[in-house]
Amino acid sequence: MLKSFVLKSPLMEIHFINYGARITKWLITRKNSKGELCTVDIITGYDHDEDFIKGDKYFGAICGRCCNRIEKGSFQLNGKQY
């Protein structure tokens, strides 16, 4: 099931979906040439969330096809092996 999420701050808003953690919309507030505040979407993408599933499978995704599932992957942090 496709779910949509939004992170908001006073000057920006990021919309993403749970399908590959795709960013679907990134709105920023800035001043235009007349000095007026306006909202601008800085992400290239589809108009509807469902289109991300139908289109290119990695378009807009912040996770690749491995999704951090690398066989025998490990790292060391503060002297401890994970």
C-alpha positions in Angstrom: 0.0 0.0 0.0 1.4 3.4 -1.0 1.7 5.9 1.8 2.6 9.6 1.6 4.4 11.5 4.3 5.2 15.2 4.7 8.0 16.9 6.7 7.4 20.6 7.3 9.4 23.6 8.6 8.5 27.3 8.3 10.5 27.7 5.0 10.3 24.3 3.4 8.1 21.2 3.0 9.2 17.8 1.7 6.7 15.2 0.5 7.8 11.6 0.1 6.3 8.1 -0.4 7.2 4.8 1.2 8.0 3.3 -2.3 11.8 3.6 -2.3 11.5 6.6 0.0 10.9 8.7 -3.1 10.8 12.4 -2.7 7.8 13.5 -4.7 7.8 17.2 -3.9 10.2 19.6 -2.2 8.7 23.1 -1.7 10.8 26.0 -0.6 9.7 29.5 0.3 11.8 32.3 -1.2 11.5 35.9 -2.4 10.7 36.4 -6.1 12.1 39.3 -8.2 9.6 41.7 -6.7 10.6 40.8 -3.1 7.4 38.9 -2.4 7.5 35.5 -0.8 6.5 32.6 -3.1 6.7 28.8 -2.9 8.7 26.8 -5.5 8.9 23.1 -6.1 12.6 22.2 -6.6 12.0 18.5 -7.5 11.6 17.1 -10.9 8.9 14.4 -10.8 5.5 13.1 -11.6 2.2 14.9 -10.9 0.7 12.0 -8.9 2.3 9.7 -6.4 1.0 6.6 -8.2 3.0 7.6 -11.3 6.2 6.9 -9.5 5.3 3.2 -9.4 4.4 3.1 -13.1 7.4 5.1 -14.3 11.2 4.5 -14.0 11.8 2.2 -11.0 14.5 4.4 -9.4 13.3 7.9 -10.5 13.2 10.1 -7.3 14.3 7.2 -5.0 16.8 7.9 -2.2 17.2 4.1 -1.7 18.7 1.9 -4.4 17.7 -1.6 -5.2 19.8 -3.1 -2.3 18.0 -1.0 0.3 20.9 -1.5 2.7 20.7 -5.2 2.4 24.3 -6.1 1.6 25.3 -9.6 2.3 27.8 -9.8 5.2 27.9 -6.1 5.5 29.6 -4.7 8.6 31.1 -1.6 10.0 33.1 -0.6 13.1 31.9 2.1 15.5 33.7 3.1 18.7 35.8 -0.1 18.6 32.8 -2.4 18.3 32.1 -4.4 15.1 28.5 -4.3 13.8 
